[in-house]
Amino acid sequence: MPPVGPCTDRNRRTPPGVGPGMTSSHELPSWPHCGLGAGSRDPVGCRGRAVPGAAGGRCLAHLDEAALAAHLAGIAPGAAVDHQGTRFSGDLLQRLLARLTDPGTGHPRLGNADFQECCFTADARFAHAVFRGGARFTGATFMGLADFTRATFQGSCSFHGAIFLADASFPDAVFADGAVFGSAQFAKDAGFSRTGFHGSAGFTQAAFAASAHFGAAWFSGEACFREAAFRGHALFGAAVLGGPAVFAGAVFHAAPALGPLVGAGSVDLTGARFLAPVALEIAARELVLAKTYWASAATLRLRYATVDLCDVVAERQLSIGAHPVPLLPPDEERRKEGDDQRRDESVLGDADPGVRIRSMHGADAAHLALTGTDLSGCLFTGALHLDRLGLEGRPAFARARGRRCGRRVLAEEHHWRAQQGERGWRAAPDGVDVRAPAVIAPLYLALRKSLEDGRNHPDAADFRYGEMEMRRRDATRPLKDRALLTAYWAVSGYALRLRRTLLWLVLAMTATVLATALWGLPGTAPTAVARGGGVPGNFTLTSAPPADPTGAVRDRLTARRLGRSVPVALNAAVFRAPGQDLTVTGTYIDIASRMTEPVLLGLAVLSVRGRIKR
């Protein structure tokens, strides 16, 4: 027989300002309660729901043996039970479940079950139990083992605010409708391995003091762990999310690994805090890491995901990379059976398994490293320490005008050029602000330094080109600076376009050859003239200045004169003497060639160096 005495409500929340010995309407349960044991320190007394027809309106725990036996005799498998606020000893719960056990299956079968704010002082063994209606354990306290192994909840289920002082065991349980564990407290291990959540699963503000086991669990609807606290290991290995998963504001105190986790929807970690080294393995369509905080080194191995890195803060190295192979091997057996609960990446369909970065606005990139990610649509505006961003492997950036072999450009330049009406450029998505060239140029500068530090000079050359382009197109710069940059662009593509530079060099040398043949070479060979003063042996020998060529232009463009002009152009390019007697006009032509052709030749060398340097 259960002990007679006040029913202790260990989970009762006393409103602010209400202390011992003080009454408050908030303390009174909403159901007819036992009230046995009421006194000055506890005017309400026992909170257990009064058993209908019981003498004195006592709860199940305070019935005498005869009344208890009579009440239990009227209970059959599948019956509804309502014992809110009742204090259950191990013997009392066992006797109740024995009356609810189905002879055919040997397992308890309950209709609507209301154990709201109950206190289970010993092990609560609901293993294999079937709850055919709603199950309410809101505010319940489990002082011993809470065993719900292979339990089936066919209706809605609530453990909101429940306290588990010992292990909470739900492996292989099935929640056919919504399951609510909001604000629940797990003092020891919480086991949800292979549990099936076919509706929504709410663990908002749940506190896990030890390990939380969700390995191979299946979530058909939303899995909400908003502001949950994981002080031990958070084990989600082989868990599959059929809907969105929300970990916004969650705190992971000591979680060395999270995953591999596969989600058909999005995984939202907005504002989550990771206080210890962690490795995340996630395959999902979208991963939101906005405002996350990483106190220690972390590695993220991802697939299929579009990642949002806005306002990320990492105190140590944060590595994000695309995982080359599936995180979970194909579940061929379930696929053959047509089971929708396939625990592999087939829930993601035929999507691209690559990893795309959406935005780094406000993120601190000082300790951030990206490996094998697609940055073609990434917005870098507002990122901090962008020059220290680690870009490993071969990062994929957008291409100019959408060309496959065009230069690598940032999404911000695409958006700005599209706004200017230029064809072939991608417009900004809805809700994305278009940035001016004055804002985009520093982004190119910082990323160029990052690539150069990683010895990726070919890609860095493209970013130098983009930086110069944005400076040239920046209307806030002085006109003379933009004119100089325009000339620099037209002549050599900022010393990065070899074909353009070589074209100008060939044109300059061709112009030098033609001008020299037309006006630079004298018409006749210079002649020596002797001049004397009448004294034998006293004379000087001088040469007459070269005579300007005469005749028609066609007569001066002969093969012989062109052949003599070619060395003049070649020597001018390397600062050597022309080796020819030139007219006065030819001398000026040679001077002009010496000022232009070596510069063009040097720009061509720089273009080659920028592309092949390692």
C-alpha positions as a printed NumPy array, in Angstrom:
array([[   0.   ,    0.   ,    0.   ],
       [   1.405,    3.416,   -0.859],
       [   2.403,    5.559,    2.097],
       [  -0.146,    8.017,    3.311],
       [   1.084,   11.571,    3.49 ],
       [   1.337,   14.798,    1.584],
       [   2.046,   14.393,   -2.126],
       [   5.217,   16.324,   -2.845],
       [   5.09 ,   18.241,   -6.092],
       [   8.786,   18.503,   -6.874],
       [   8.116,   20.113,  -10.239],
       [   5.669,   22.827,   -9.11 ],
       [   6.804,   26.275,  -10.265],
       [   6.031,   28.847,   -7.601],
       [   5.306,   32.262,   -9.103],
       [   7.686,   35.143,   -8.28 ],
       [   6.974,   36.71 ,   -4.916],
       [   5.185,   33.659,   -3.498],
       [   7.167,   31.953,   -0.759],
       [   6.616,   29.106,    1.735],
       [   3.456,   29.49 ,    3.751],
       [   1.969,   31.909,    1.217],
       [  -0.98 ,   31.045,   -0.963],
       [  -1.43 ,   31.951,   -4.571],
       [  -4.078,   31.13 ,   -7.086],
       [  -1.252,   30.061,   -9.392],
       [  -0.387,   27.227,   -7.013],
       [  -3.801,   25.631,   -7.155],
       [  -4.117,   22.846,   -9.705],
       [  -6.866,   23.26 ,  -12.263],
       [  -8.338,   19.844,  -11.474],
       [ -10.154,   18.591,   -8.329],
       [  -7.272,   17.636,   -6.1  ],
       [  -6.76 ,   15.524,   -3.063],
       [  -5.579,   18.215,   -0.641],
       [  -4.625,   15.635,    2.005],
       [  -1.957,   16.864,    4.374],
       [  -2.708,   20.576,    3.986],
       [  -1.098,   22.724,    6.665],
       [   0.263,   26.137,    7.398],
       [   3.406,   25.594,    5.338],
       [   1.496,   23.933,    2.488],
       [  -2.102,   25.149,    2.501],
       [  -2.894,   23.43 ,   -0.777],
       [  -1.76 ,   19.954,    0.324],
       [  -1.63 ,   17.031,   -2.058],
       [  -2.021,   18.017,   -5.719],
       [  -3.035,   14.567,   -6.906],
       [  -6.24 ,   14.422,   -8.898],
       [  -9.1  ,   13.122,   -6.829],
       [ -10.347,    9.741,   -7.915],
       [ -14.015,   10.05 ,   -8.893],
       [ -16.248,    8.611,   -6.172],
       [ -13.396,    8.145,   -3.71 ],
       [ -14.175,    8.9  ,   -0.086],
       [ -12.831,   12.272,    0.932],
       [ -11.853,   13.039,   -2.671],
       [  -8.525,   11.3  ,   -2.308],
       [  -6.049,   10.758,   -5.131],
       [  -4.876,    7.344,   -6.287],
       [  -1.843,    7.448,   -3.988],
       [  -3.973,    8.07 ,   -0.883],
       [  -6.713,    5.49 ,   -1.378],
       [  -6.859,    2.759,    1.18 ],
       [  -6.23 ,   -0.761,   -0.045],
       [  -9.872,   -1.666,   -0.517],
       [ -10.7  ,    1.5  ,   -2.449],
       [  -7.563,    1.136,   -4.544],
       [  -8.334,   -2.476,   -5.433],
       [ -11.899,   -1.561,   -6.332],
       [ -10.756,    1.287,   -8.538],
       [  -8.128,   -0.799,  -10.342],
       [ -10.632,   -3.583,  -10.904],
       [ -12.652,   -1.24 ,  -13.094],
       [  -9.734,   -0.495,  -15.427],
       [  -9.265,   -2.496,  -18.635],
       [  -6.641,   -2.329,  -21.415],
       [  -7.155,    0.733,  -23.609],
       [  -8.889,    2.704,  -20.861],
       [  -8.231,    6.399,  -20.372],
       [  -6.339,    7.327,  -17.237],
       [  -6.196,   10.732,  -15.567],
       [  -3.993,   10.979,  -12.508],
       [  -2.613,   14.49 ,  -12.736],
       [  -0.358,   15.553,   -9.895],
       [  -0.32 ,   12.077,   -8.336],
       [   2.768,   10.731,   -6.596],
       [   3.496,    7.257,   -8.002],
       [   5.61 ,    4.758,   -6.158],
       [   7.058,    1.879,   -8.122],
       [   4.457,   -0.545,   -6.777],
       [   1.517,    1.759,   -7.501],
       [   2.569,    2.348,  -11.098],
       [   3.208,   -1.35 ,  -11.611],
       [  -0.265,   -2.251,  -10.362],
       [  -1.854,    0.37 ,  -12.618],
       [   0.043,   -0.791,  -15.715],
       [  -0.748,   -4.397,  -14.927],
       [  -4.463,   -3.639,  -15.24 ],
       [  -3.777,   -1.865,  -18.577],
       [  -1.721,   -4.725,  -20.045],
       [  -3.191,   -6.314,  -23.183],
       [  -3.251,  -10.138,  -22.742],
       [  -2.633,  -10.615,  -26.452],
       [   0.577,   -8.586,  -26.62 ],
       [   1.667,   -8.579,  -23.004],
       [   2.24 ,   -4.814,  -23.176],
       [   0.314,   -1.932,  -21.612],
       [  -2.291,   -0.271,  -23.812],
       [  -3.677,    3.093,  -22.758],
       [  -6.245,    5.472,  -24.172],
       [  -5.88 ,    9.134,  -23.284],
       [  -3.252,    9.255,  -20.549],
       [  -2.837,   12.321,  -18.362],
       [   0.111,   12.227,  -15.959],
       [   0.585,   15.973,  -15.822],
       [   2.791,   17.092,  -12.88 ],
       [   3.007,   13.549,  -11.544],
       [   5.991,   12.467,   -9.502],
       [   7.407,    8.988,  -10.174],
       [   9.498,    8.171,   -7.121],
       [  10.871,    4.905,   -8.535],
       [  11.546,    3.547,  -12.001],
       [   8.739,    4.384,  -14.425],
       [   8.643,    1.462,  -16.827],
       [   6.453,    2.184,  -19.843],
       [   8.489,   -0.015,  -22.205],
       [   6.444,   -1.286,  -25.192],
       [   3.429,    0.657,  -23.959],
       [   0.921,    1.837,  -26.56 ],
       [  -0.716,    5.213,  -25.984],
       [  -3.669,    5.211,  -28.342],
       [  -4.808,    8.708,  -27.403],
       [  -2.994,   11.765,  -26.172],
       [  -0.25 ,   11.355,  -23.587],
       [   0.456,   14.214,  -21.183],
       [   3.501,   14.084,  -18.911],
       [   3.749,   17.873,  -18.696],
       [   5.711,   18.953,  -15.632],
       [   6.183,   15.37 ,  -14.449],
       [   9.177,   14.396,  -12.333],
       [  10.945,   11.058,  -12.885],
       [  13.146,   10.332,   -9.891],
       [  14.126,    6.93 ,  -11.211],
       [  14.612,    5.473,  -14.69 ],
       [  12.079,    6.692,  -17.239],
       [  11.844,    3.692,  -19.538],
       [   9.806,    4.232,  -22.717],
       [  11.713,    1.742,  -24.865],
       [   9.701,    0.866,  -27.998],
       [   6.72 ,    2.781,  -26.68 ],
       [   4.196,    3.948,  -29.257],
       [   2.456,    7.295,  -28.957],
       [  -0.365,    7.336,  -31.483],
       [  -1.704,   10.714,  -30.434],
       [  -0.048,   13.939,  -29.404],
       [   2.476,   13.663,  -26.608],
       [   3.831,   16.237,  -24.182],
       [   6.735,   16.05 ,  -21.763],
       [   6.965,   19.83 ,  -21.547],
       [   8.793,   20.898,  -18.394],
       [   9.353,   17.307,  -17.282],
       [  12.333,   16.57 ,  -15.032],
       [  14.314,   13.361,  -15.533],
       [  16.597,   12.87 ,  -12.533],
       [  17.847,    9.519,  -13.821],
       [  18.268,    8.13 ,  -17.312],
       [  15.509,    8.872,  -19.809],
       [  15.23 ,    5.978,  -22.232],
       [  13.191,    6.34 ,  -25.451],
       [  15.078,    4.071,  -27.936],
       [  12.972,    2.739,  -30.822],
       [   9.958,    4.662,  -29.563],
       [   7.474,    5.955,  -32.121],
       [   5.754,    9.328,  -31.882],
       [   3.047,    9.272,  -34.537],
       [   1.965,   12.835,  -33.821],
       [   3.732,   15.803,  -32.304],
       [   6.133,   15.264,  -29.411],
       [   6.858,   18.141,  -27.038],
       [   9.871,   18.098,  -24.709],
       [  10.175,   21.862,  -24.363],
       [  11.951,   23.026,  -21.179],
       [  12.483,   19.4  ,  -20.144],
       [  15.507,   18.736,  -17.932],
       [  17.603,   15.599,  -18.369],
       [  19.982,   15.155,  -15.437],
       [  21.456,   11.935,  -16.826],
       [  21.663,   10.333,  -20.268],
       [  18.774,   10.962,  -22.647],
       [  18.364,    8.103,  -25.095],
       [  16.391,    8.667,  -28.305],
       [  18.347,    6.311,  -30.559],
       [  16.37 ,    5.044,  -33.559],
       [  13.331,    6.932,  -32.305],
       [  10.787,    7.852,  -34.958],
       [   9.259,   11.329,  -34.763],
       [   6.552,   11.305,  -37.421],
       [   5.229,   14.703,  -36.453],
       [   7.027,   17.711,  -35.098],
       [   9.556,   17.214,  -32.312],
       [   9.948,   20.118,  -29.917],
       [  12.933,   20.305,  -27.561],
       [  12.894,   24.076,  -27.127],
       [  14.981,   25.149,  -24.103],
       [  15.542,   21.531,  -23.107],
       [  18.587,   20.986,  -20.903],
       [  20.754,   17.889,  -21.374],
       [  23.216,   17.606,  -18.493],
       [  24.781,   14.391,  -19.834],
       [  24.794,   12.714,  -23.226],
       [  21.896,   13.168,  -25.616],
       [  21.581,   10.173,  -27.93 ],
       [  19.667,   10.771,  -31.166],
       [  21.626,    8.322,  -33.3  ],
       [  19.666,    6.97 ,  -36.289],
       [  16.591,    8.897,  -35.172],
       [  14.05 ,    9.855,  -37.82 ],
       [  12.319,   13.245,  -37.834],
       [   9.513,   13.542,  -40.375],
       [   8.447,   17.025,  -39.353],
       [  10.243,   19.937,  -37.771],
       [  12.887,   19.106,  -35.187],
       [  13.171,   22.1  ,  -32.888],
       [  16.076,   22.346,  -30.423],
       [  15.861,   26.126,  -30.084],
       [  17.903,   27.382,  -27.107],
       [  18.558,   23.834,  -25.936],
       [  21.623,   23.281,  -23.748],
       [  23.856,   20.261,  -24.413],
       [  26.38 ,   19.926,  -21.596],
       [  27.445,   16.44 ,  -22.648],
       [  27.809,   14.756,  -25.996],
       [  25.146,   15.554,  -28.586],
       [  25.038,   12.376,  -30.632],
       [  23.076,   12.701,  -33.867],
       [  24.981,   10.107,  -35.88 ],
       [  22.954,    8.76 ,  -38.823],
       [  19.959,   10.874,  -37.834],
       [  17.705,   11.821,  -40.756],
       [  15.584,   14.958,  -40.887],
       [  12.621,   14.889,  -43.207],
       [  11.762,   18.489,  -42.345],
       [  13.605,   21.547,  -41.045],
       [  15.816,   21.343,  -37.978],
       [  16.182,   24.348,  -35.691],
       [  19.094,   24.642,  -33.256],
       [  18.867,   28.44 ,  -33.01 ],
       [  20.414,   29.68 ,  -29.773],
       [  21.458,   26.191,  -28.679],
       [  24.594,   25.847,  -26.545],
       [  26.982,   22.923,  -27.009],
       [  29.312,   22.77 ,  -24.009],
       [  31.15 ,   19.54 ,  -24.85 ],
       [  30.115,   18.026,  -28.158],
       [  33.144,   16.573,  -29.97 ],
       [  30.994,   15.506,  -32.929],
       [  27.591,   16.374,  -34.317],
       [  26.415,   14.059,  -37.068],
       [  26.58 ,   12.681,  -39.615],
       [  23.214,   14.344,  -39.922],
       [  21.132,   14.213,  -43.101],
       [  18.314,   16.681,  -43.639],
       [  15.928,   17.069,  -46.538],
       [  15.219,   20.64 ,  -45.428],
       [  17.251,   23.29 ,  -43.667],
       [  19.38 ,   23.094,  -40.534],
       [  19.231,   26.372,  -38.626],
       [  22.036,   27.013,  -36.133],
       [  21.458,   30.76 ,  -35.849],
       [  23.075,   32.073,  -32.69 ],
       [  24.269,   28.642,  -31.564],
       [  27.369,   28.534,  -29.368],
       [  30.03 ,   25.836,  -29.534],
       [  32.27 ,   26.058,  -26.473],
       [  34.531,   23.065,  -27.165],
       [  36.246,   21.582,  -30.24 ],
       [  33.668,   20.02 ,  -32.511],
       [  33.324,   18.297,  -35.867],
       [  30.028,   18.69 ,  -37.727],
       [  28.999,   16.399,  -40.572],
       [  25.801,   17.61 ,  -42.198],
       [  24.123,   16.929,  -45.515],
       [  21.206,   19.323,  -45.943],
       [  19.787,   21.701,  -48.495],
       [  20.479,   24.732,  -46.348],
       [  22.703,   25.374,  -43.342],
       [  22.294,   28.641,  -41.452],
       [  25.306,   29.517,  -39.293],
       [  24.437,   33.183,  -38.83 ],
       [  25.657,   34.683,  -35.545],
       [  27.177,   31.406,  -34.367],
       [  30.068,   31.532,  -31.901],
       [  32.944,   29.048,  -31.99 ],
       [  35.18 ,   29.164,  -28.923],
       [  37.483,   26.353,  -30.089],
       [  38.612,   24.756,  -33.314],
       [  35.809,   23.339,  -35.432],
       [  35.582,   21.382,  -38.659],
       [  32.464,   21.295,  -40.802],
       [  32.211,   18.593,  -43.453],
       [  29.173,   19.366,  -45.56 ],
       [  27.241,   18.163,  -48.583],
       [  24.413,   19.666,  -50.654],
       [  24.267,   22.726,  -48.432],
       [  23.878,   26.412,  -49.139],
       [  25.593,   28.009,  -46.142],
       [  24.857,   31.359,  -44.519],
       [  27.88 ,   32.693,  -42.591],
       [  26.546,   36.124,  -41.618],
       [  28.053,   37.505,  -38.385],
       [  29.975,   34.313,  -37.574],
       [  32.589,   34.716,  -34.833],
       [  35.36 ,   32.119,  -34.533],
       [  38.011,   32.36 ,  -31.822],
       [  39.969,   29.454,  -33.342],
       [  40.228,   27.811,  -36.726],
       [  36.843,   27.169,  -38.343],
       [  37.192,   24.955,  -41.42 ],
       [  34.292,   24.455,  -43.811],
       [  34.689,   22.016,  -46.66 ],
       [  32.727,   19.981,  -49.149],
       [  32.795,   16.281,  -48.299],
       [  33.554,   14.241,  -51.438],
       [  31.662,   11.053,  -50.496],
       [  28.237,   10.425,  -48.922],
       [  28.113,   10.896,  -45.175],
       [  25.77 ,    7.908,  -44.866],
       [  26.108,    4.837,  -47.108],
       [  23.081,    4.07 ,  -49.318],
       [  20.351,    2.195,  -47.47 ],
       [  19.615,   -0.268,  -50.261],
       [  17.354,   -2.539,  -48.236],
       [  14.943,    0.204,  -47.261],
       [  15.06 ,    1.603,  -50.779],
       [  13.983,   -1.753,  -52.245],
       [  11.14 ,   -1.915,  -49.77 ],
       [   9.981,    1.564,  -50.754],
       [  10.326,    2.762,  -47.178],
       [  10.131,    6.545,  -46.921],
       [  12.324,    6.439,  -43.821],
       [  15.515,    5.748,  -45.732],
       [  18.45 ,    6.632,  -43.559],
       [  20.772,    7.883,  -46.279],
       [  21.217,   10.878,  -48.565],
       [  18.491,    9.725,  -50.957],
       [  16.086,   12.014,  -49.067],
       [  17.891,   14.914,  -50.78 ],
       [  17.032,   13.661,  -54.248],
       [  19.22 ,   14.557,  -57.223],
       [  20.446,   17.903,  -55.9  ],
       [  24.014,   19.059,  -56.424],
       [  26.134,   17.621,  -53.575],
       [  28.458,   20.613,  -53.627],
       [  28.629,   23.289,  -50.935],
       [  27.722,   26.881,  -51.715],
       [  28.369,   29.928,  -49.514],
       [  25.531,   32.453,  -49.631],
       [  26.826,   35.33 ,  -47.543],
       [  29.661,   36.353,  -45.238],
       [  28.224,   39.71 ,  -44.253],
       [  29.557,   40.703,  -40.84 ],
       [  31.514,   37.469,  -40.413],
       [  34.982,   37.518,  -38.877],
       [  37.094,   35.699,  -41.471],
       [  40.361,   35.831,  -39.524],
       [  40.113,   32.148,  -38.531],
       [  37.837,   30.962,  -41.313],
       [  39.016,   28.489,  -43.965],
       [  36.926,   27.346,  -46.94 ],
       [  37.847,   24.246,  -48.909],
       [  36.26 ,   23.248,  -52.198],
       [  33.275,   25.542,  -51.781],
       [  31.294,   27.399,  -54.426],
       [  31.599,   31.162,  -53.894],
       [  29.927,   32.221,  -57.136],
       [  26.93 ,   33.683,  -55.316],
       [  28.618,   34.65 ,  -52.051],
       [  28.198,   38.199,  -50.75 ],
       [  31.418,   39.383,  -49.092],
       [  30.292,   42.92 ,  -48.268],
       [  30.728,   43.7  ,  -44.584],
       [  33.025,   40.769,  -43.815],
       [  35.828,   41.445,  -41.333],
       [  39.502,   40.512,  -41.85 ],
       [  38.693,   39.285,  -45.333],
       [  42.369,   39.424,  -46.285],
       [  43.003,   36.578,  -43.815],
       [  40.311,   34.294,  -45.196],
       [  41.745,   30.876,  -46.026],
       [  40.731,   29.689,  -49.497],
       [  41.973,   26.15 ,  -49.951],
       [  41.771,   23.968,  -53.009],
       [  40.259,   25.572,  -56.087],
       [  37.486,   27.918,  -54.945],
       [  34.751,   28.412,  -57.521],
       [  33.859,   32.03 ,  -58.235],
       [  31.426,   33.545,  -60.703],
       [  32.67 ,   34.308,  -64.193],
       [  32.534,   37.61 ,  -66.056],
       [  29.46 ,   37.935,  -68.261],
       [  28.605,   34.335,  -67.444],
       [  31.41 ,   33.009,  -69.649],
       [  32.89 ,   29.68 ,  -68.725],
       [  36.443,   30.921,  -69.313],
       [  35.953,   34.527,  -68.288],
       [  37.751,   36.134,  -65.383],
       [  36.652,   35.297,  -61.864],
       [  34.448,   37.981,  -60.366],
       [  32.45 ,   38.583,  -57.215],
       [  28.683,   38.41 ,  -57.07 ],
       [  28.645,   42.089,  -56.06 ],
       [  30.183,   43.093,  -59.413],
       [  27.617,   40.989,  -61.256],
       [  24.815,   42.798,  -59.456],
       [  26.251,   46.265,  -60.065],
       [  26.913,   45.744,  -63.774],
       [  23.459,   44.267,  -64.269],
       [  22.011,   47.361,  -62.613],
       [  23.955,   49.484,  -65.123],
       [  22.193,   47.66 ,  -67.938],
       [  25.185,   45.655,  -69.142],
       [  24.228,   42.402,  -70.786],
       [  25.368,   38.992,  -69.631],
       [  25.57 ,   39.915,  -65.94 ],
       [  23.433,   38.391,  -63.181],
       [  20.999,   40.691,  -61.401],
       [  20.822,   40.867,  -57.609],
       [  18.211,   38.616,  -55.958],
       [  15.264,   40.201,  -54.227],
       [  16.21 ,   41.794,  -50.945],
       [  19.928,   42.099,  -51.79 ],
       [  21.348,   45.617,  -51.934],
       [  23.493,   46.519,  -54.952],
       [  26.893,   47.801,  -53.876],
       [  28.804,   50.62 ,  -55.576],
       [  32.299,   50.145,  -57.084],
       [  33.797,   52.08 ,  -54.161],
       [  32.58 ,   49.282,  -51.86 ],
       [  33.478,   46.399,  -54.164],
       [  37.086,   47.458,  -54.858],
       [  38.297,   46.837,  -51.25 ],
       [  36.686,   43.379,  -51.364],
       [  38.767,   42.487,  -54.4  ],
       [  41.875,   43.894,  -52.711],
       [  41.377,   41.831,  -49.544],
       [  40.584,   38.603,  -51.399],
       [  43.542,   39.127,  -53.725],
       [  45.837,   39.313,  -50.707],
       [  44.232,   36.173,  -49.295],
       [  44.8  ,   34.269,  -52.54 ],
       [  48.367,   35.512,  -52.845],
       [  49.107,   34.4  ,  -49.295],
       [  47.814,   30.986,  -50.348],
       [  50.123,   31.131,  -53.413],
       [  47.15 ,   31.074,  -55.76 ],
       [  48.489,   33.783,  -58.045],
       [  46.42 ,   32.996,  -61.176],
       [  43.15 ,   33.568,  -59.305],
       [  44.687,   36.534,  -57.494],
       [  45.422,   38.097,  -60.898],
       [  41.716,   38.03 ,  -61.721],
       [  40.938,   39.775,  -58.453],
       [  43.562,   42.43 ,  -59.154],
       [  41.819,   43.035,  -62.472],
       [  38.485,   43.315,  -60.685],
       [  39.937,   45.745,  -58.16 ],
       [  41.306,   47.997,  -60.917],
       [  38.027,   47.788,  -62.84 ],
       [  36.041,   48.943,  -59.843],
       [  38.485,   51.781,  -59.214],
       [  38.202,   52.835,  -62.868],
       [  34.406,   52.762,  -62.727],
       [  34.203,   54.529,  -59.356],
       [  32.53 ,   57.869,  -60.014],
       [  33.762,   59.263,  -56.695],
       [  37.405,   59.182,  -57.829],
       [  39.033,   62.201,  -59.536],
       [  38.606,   62.324,  -63.3  ],
       [  42.347,   62.363,  -63.948],
       [  42.813,   59.149,  -61.974],
       [  40.05 ,   57.432,  -63.892],
       [  41.504,   58.661,  -67.204],
       [  44.887,   57.204,  -66.305],
       [  43.298,   53.919,  -65.296],
       [  41.334,   53.872,  -68.537],
       [  44.541,   54.232,  -70.52 ],
       [  46.144,   51.511,  -68.403],
       [  43.163,   49.246,  -69.091],
       [  43.078,   49.979,  -72.825],
       [  46.781,   49.356,  -73.369],
       [  47.413,   46.263,  -71.264],
       [  44.345,   45.314,  -69.237],
       [  46.175,   46.456,  -66.086],
       [  49.246,   44.422,  -67.11 ],
       [  47.128,   41.28 ,  -66.933],
       [  45.98 ,   40.811,  -70.549],
       [  48.874,   39.41 ,  -72.549],
       [  47.142,   39.367,  -75.94 ],
       [  46.092,   42.998,  -75.621],
       [  49.608,   44.07 ,  -74.663],
       [  51.223,   42.063,  -77.442],
       [  48.775,   43.534,  -79.934],
       [  49.752,   47.043,  -78.925],
       [  53.444,   46.11 ,  -79.031],
       [  53.1  ,   44.708,  -82.539],
       [  51.178,   47.784,  -83.641],
       [  53.807,   50.091,  -82.133],
       [  56.672,   48.228,  -83.78 ],
       [  54.8  ,   48.123,  -87.085],
       [  54.209,   51.867,  -86.862],
       [  57.908,   52.374,  -86.101],
       [  58.952,   50.3  ,  -89.13 ],
       [  56.598,   52.159,  -91.467],
       [  57.442,   55.611,  -90.087],
       [  61.17 ,   54.88 ,  -90.279],
       [  60.883,   53.63 ,  -93.871],
       [  58.834,   56.676,  -94.874],
       [  60.621,   59.479,  -93.049],
       [  63.429,   58.138,  -90.895],
       [  65.898,   56.68 ,  -93.388],
       [  67.785,   59.229,  -95.545],
       [  67.171,   59.379,  -99.268],
       [  70.914,   59.151, -100.079],
       [  73.896,   57.887,  -98.179],
       [  75.735,   60.569,  -96.202],
       [  78.866,   61.988,  -97.979],
       [  82.114,   63.157,  -96.46 ],
       [  83.152,   66.79 ,  -97.155],
       [  86.767,   68.041,  -96.693],
       [  87.216,   71.58 ,  -95.481],
       [  90.638,   73.291,  -95.272],
       [  92.198,   76.665,  -94.563],
       [  94.683,   76.8  ,  -97.534],
       [  97.599,   75.449,  -95.432],
       [  98.863,   72.053,  -96.621],
       [  97.767,   69.315,  -94.188],
       [  95.414,   71.649,  -92.348],
       [  91.836,   70.446,  -93.174],
       [  88.832,   68.749,  -91.503],
       [  86.621,   65.958,  -92.749],
       [  82.889,   66.283,  -91.952],
       [  79.81 ,   64.445,  -93.128],
       [  76.833,   66.117,  -94.597],
       [  73.549,   65.62 ,  -92.698],
       [  71.348,   62.83 ,  -94.055],
       [  69.01 ,   64.115,  -96.668],
       [  65.303,   63.628,  -96.134],
       [  63.808,   61.049,  -98.459],
       [  61.936,   62.365, -101.46 ],
       [  59.599,   60.857, -103.912],
       [  56.267,   59.193, -103.711],
       [  55.266,   57.171, -100.66 ],
       [  55.083,   54.039, -102.764],
       [  58.677,   54.543, -103.873],
       [  59.85 ,   54.828, -100.259],
       [  58.097,   51.629,  -99.065],
       [  60.52 ,   49.287, -100.73 ],
       [  61.66 ,   45.959,  -99.38 ],
       [  65.174,   47.315,  -98.885],
       [  64.026,   50.324,  -96.83 ],
       [  61.566,   48.208,  -94.801],
       [  64.318,   45.684,  -94.084],
       [  66.561,   48.488,  -92.8  ],
       [  63.696,   49.818,  -90.645],
       [  63.005,   46.555,  -88.807],
       [  66.276,   46.635,  -86.753],
       [  65.455,   50.2  ,  -85.748],
       [  62.142,   49.049,  -84.21 ],
       [  63.684,   45.978,  -82.554],
       [  66.561,   47.957,  -81.082],
       [  64.162,   50.579,  -79.738],
       [  62.289,   47.874,  -77.802],
       [  65.458,   46.821,  -75.953],
       [  67.129,   50.231,  -75.631],
       [  69.888,   49.565,  -78.162],
       [  71.375,   51.935,  -80.691],
       [  69.501,   51.862,  -83.966],
       [  72.585,   51.018,  -86.016],
       [  71.285,   53.149,  -88.873],
       [  71.887,   56.714,  -90.01 ],
       [  68.569,   58.439,  -89.479],
       [  67.156,   61.711,  -90.535],
       [  66.125,   64.271,  -87.962],
       [  62.567,   62.952,  -88.206],
       [  63.881,   59.417,  -87.857],
       [  65.717,   60.387,  -84.683],
       [  62.484,   61.577,  -83.108],
       [  60.72 ,   58.437,  -84.289],
       [  63.43 ,   56.373,  -82.585],
       [  63.076,   58.388,  -79.364],
       [  59.304,   57.861,  -79.342],
       [  59.772,   54.151,  -79.939],
       [  62.231,   53.892,  -77.061],
       [  59.649,   55.47 ,  -74.757],
       [  56.749,   53.185,  -75.712],
       [  57.962,   49.804,  -76.898],
       [  60.023,   48.84 ,  -73.798],
       [  57.049,   49.757,  -71.596],
       [  54.754,   47.55 ,  -73.657],
       [  57.305,   44.741,  -73.597],
       [  57.558,   45.027,  -69.802],
       [  53.765,   44.935,  -69.442],
       [  53.696,   41.774,  -71.562],
       [  56.284,   40.165,  -69.273],
       [  54.214,   41.112,  -66.225],
       [  51.126,   39.585,  -67.838],
       [  52.931,   36.286,  -68.349],
       [  54.34 ,   36.338,  -64.817],
       [  50.918,   36.986,  -63.295],
       [  49.497,   33.87 ,  -64.952],
       [  52.301,   31.365,  -64.396],
       [  53.632,   32.423,  -60.995],
       [  53.17 ,   29.887,  -58.244]])
